Amino acid sequence: PLVNRHRPSVDGLFESGKIFGARAAGVILTGMGDDGARGLLGMRQAGAFTIAQDRDSSVVYGMPGEAVKLGAAVRIVPLGQIAEMILTFMRTGKPG
């Protein structure tokens, strides 16, 4: 179904991540609009490690920017650092 005017929706995807709580990681990358911002916030509130791509490395800062405005991101980092942060989290269970 439509979520936030989108099908498929990033917010819908992130809803499923909430059930894993602190064992989940959510990442929002460059993109237009605000789809995903509320879903990422829901993941963070459920204890997940959440990352937003920073403004300088984004082609379009819409989606990550909205997530940052909501306080949805535990970390705000350049694209080139995201993979290592996820790997560190997966290995240690702690934000990179």
C-alpha positions in Angstrom: 0.0 0.0 0.0 1.0 3.7 -0.3 3.0 4.9 2.7 3.9 8.6 2.7 2.7 8.9 -0.9 5.2 6.2 -2.0 5.0 2.6 -3.1 7.4 1.0 -2.3 8.2 3.2 0.7 11.4 3.5 2.7 9.3 4.3 5.7 7.5 0.9 5.2 10.8 -0.8 4.9 12.1 0.7 8.1 8.9 -0.3 10.0 10.1 -3.9 9.6 13.5 -3.0 11.2 11.8 -1.8 14.4 11.1 -5.4 15.5 14.8 -6.1 15.8 15.4 -3.2 18.1 19.1 -2.9 19.1 20.1 -5.7 16.8 19.1 -3.6 13.7 20.9 -0.9 11.7 19.1 1.5 9.4 20.8 3.8 6.8 19.3 6.6 4.8 21.1 7.8 1.8 20.8 10.7 -0.7 17.3 11.2 -2.2 14.5 13.6 -2.7 11.7 14.2 -0.2 11.1 12.9 3.3 10.4 9.2 2.7 12.3 7.2 5.3 12.8 9.9 7.9 10.0 8.9 10.2 10.8 5.2 9.7 14.4 5.8 10.6 13.3 7.7 13.7 11.0 4.7 14.7 14.0 2.4 14.3 16.2 4.7 16.5 13.4 4.9 19.1 13.3 1.1 19.1 17.0 1.0 19.9 18.5 0.5 16.4 21.8 2.0 15.2 20.8 4.6 12.6 23.0 6.4 10.1 22.2 9.3 7.7 24.5 10.3 4.9 25.9 13.8 5.4 25.1 16.8 3.3 28.5 17.2 1.6 28.5 13.6 0.1 24.8 13.6 -0.8 23.7 14.4 -4.4 20.3 15.4 -2.9 20.1 16.0 0.8 16.3 15.7 1.1 15.8 12.3 2.7 18.9 12.2 4.9 18.3 15.9 5.8 14.8 15.3 6.9 16.0 12.3 9.1 18.6 14.6 10.7 16.0 17.3 11.4 13.9 14.7 13.2 16.8 13.4 15.3 16.5 10.0 13.6 20.3 9.5 13.0 22.7 8.3 15.7 25.5 9.1 13.2 25.7 11.6 10.3 28.6 10.6 8.1 30.0 10.8 4.5 29.1 8.0 2.2 32.6 6.6 2.3 32.4 5.9 6.0 29.0 4.2 6.1 30.0 0.6 5.2 32.8 0.5 7.8 30.4 1.8 10.5 27.9 -1.0 9.6 30.6 -3.6 9.7 31.8 -2.4 13.0 28.3 -2.5 14.4 27.8 -6.0 13.0 31.0 -7.2 14.6 30.7 -5.5 18.0 27.1 -4.7 18.4 28.1 -1.1 19.2 27.8 2.0 16.9 31.0 2.6 15.0 
